Amino acid sequence: MSKDLAQRLEEYKANGFTVFEGLFTESQMQSWRTKHQELMDDYDGQTWFGNMLEYAPKLMWSPVKHPTILDFLESVMGPFVQLDNLTLAAFPTVAKDEGEGRASGWHRDRWAKVPQKDIYERPTAANAISYLQDLTTEYGPLRVIAGSHRQPITIAPEDRNKPHPDETLLYMKAGDVVVTHNYLIHSGTPNTADGLRYFFSIYYNSTWLKHTDNHSGPLTQRLLAEARDRDDYRLMRLLGVDVHLQPRCNSGFLSPDEARWAEWIAEDRAAVKAG
Ligand SMILES: O=C(O)CCC(=O)C(=O)O
């Protein structure tokens, strides 16, 4: 494991998130904004779109299989990473007196639970979130409660839209990607800027869970067939096919998990056919 990856892992275990700066390019982001505009036009102003891989495989496959994200996630979750859902959304502007000084809504993410005290567990899911504009005060920072992925913190319903005393505000730049642990408590901030606040979420979960997006569409299946042709098990897993699941999930568990994962990751890499 490279030093950088090991440091990130440590940071992620301690805080429940890590930020990769500048992972997506302006031209990628422009193509995603354009696609979002087309979808909004086609679907009566709808602003929230899941299943984006099927809607736009040519634009979306490259961020979903981004090696930096996948290498990190495999170090965190083991080689058991699938795409749960791919969401491109835009939060419209709200009036300043409605939005200022508020959180959009504190929550943990899909497939989480309230953690036990002081215990780090590997995530069952992880969100790779990016924004297609800089998050200024007006566009609304991401709020996180660092360390809440390993504390049984709860928030009363009446406080779920209020700033939290232990929050950290992340003013991410366009193209930065924050990878969060699904037990991490976080919230957006209402958008009081002039333009749409674009939110792009690549949500991964463990291959033994169900996935939320439908990976059976013809365009997604084409990506799966290409991965199969090359014996690219990592890319097949993303799309819901984990041919090693049974032996790897019944390995006896007498060697350290991370050492076993590293062996399996190396085996998967060696199996990929050039092409
Ligand atoms: O709006 C944001 O910045 C975060 C949104 C979010 O966490 C979510 O929709 O799960």
The ligand as a Gaussian input file, in Angstrom:
#p B3LYP/6-31G(d) Opt

LIG

0 1
 O      -26.248000      18.456000      -0.302000
 C      -25.197000      17.983000       0.123000
 O      -24.153000      18.624000       0.159000
 C      -25.175000      16.593000       0.666000
 C      -26.395000      15.813000       0.283000
 C      -26.377000      14.452000       0.869000
 O      -25.610000      14.136000       1.702000
 C      -27.345000      13.468000       0.432000
 O      -28.213000      13.763000      -0.376000
 O      -27.202000      12.300000       0.920000

